[in-house]
Amino acid sequence: MTIKEVEKVLDIPRATVRFYEKEGLIDPQREDNGYRDYKDEDIDKLKKIIVLRKIGLAVSDIEDIFDGVKAMPDVLADNITKLEKQMEELKGAMTVCKKMEASKVELATFDTEKYWSIIVEEEKNGHAFMDIAKDIARLEKKVITSYFSWTDSDGKAYDSLPKFIINVLGAFTLTGCIFCLIRREWSISNFLCGVVGILYIILVEAVISIPLYFLGKKFKWIEKNRTKTLVIVCLILCVVLIVLGNVFDF
């Protein structure tokens, strides 16, 4: 079955199918002409994925279920807890939304104090609202992970530790192979030299990134030009090391 036929059968855009392929949840065979051929088992798996996504399961959880890392009953139980919390949050928000709609609120006539008081009263009555602290947590997570390069090609933070480890191991392997090619000799020692080299780079970047992250909170230029700042600091360190090497002859 072609991807076009999959679109029609499942009534989903091909971008969704490609996304699940990219995430490693499905792996259709390729024909001699290079086109993907989706078998019945691929369609069945896609249906399972879509059902699990529509009930709120994260992609990482679905992947763990298929890989046998997590038991499905445990994931479903955690999801029910999460959905119950979301329902509580929606209950309070729904109450205020209905009141605002009934009053035909416009931005120009928006009585902030009135609805602020209503939300406070609703919270006292046990009705929860959206946790705005999550916005700060997401922002901090995004900033920190980008500073330490703990992101995928789309700049999204890795939520799955195994996926992050796989990417790191892939980088080590690639660097080791490149080092062997540069030295024109395939050996364990050359491979390890390449791995050690990238470890040093990661360590230096991490050490430099920590103060840069906090300095970025105070100095906007550093926050907006993180890469430039990192390169400048690294160049300064290289110059300092070269000077020290010449002075102390090491």
NORMORA-V278546 format. One record per helix or strand of 2 or more residues. SS is the DSSP state (H for helix, E for strand). FROM is the first residue (numbers start at 1). LEN is the number of residues. If there is no record, write none. Layout:
SS,FROM,LEN + SS,FROM,LEN
This chain:
H,3,8 + H,14,9 + E,29,2 + E,36,2 + H,40,15 + H,59,9 + H,72,31 + H,107,3 + H,112,13 + H,133,15 + H,161,23 + H,188,31 + H,220,5 + H,226,23
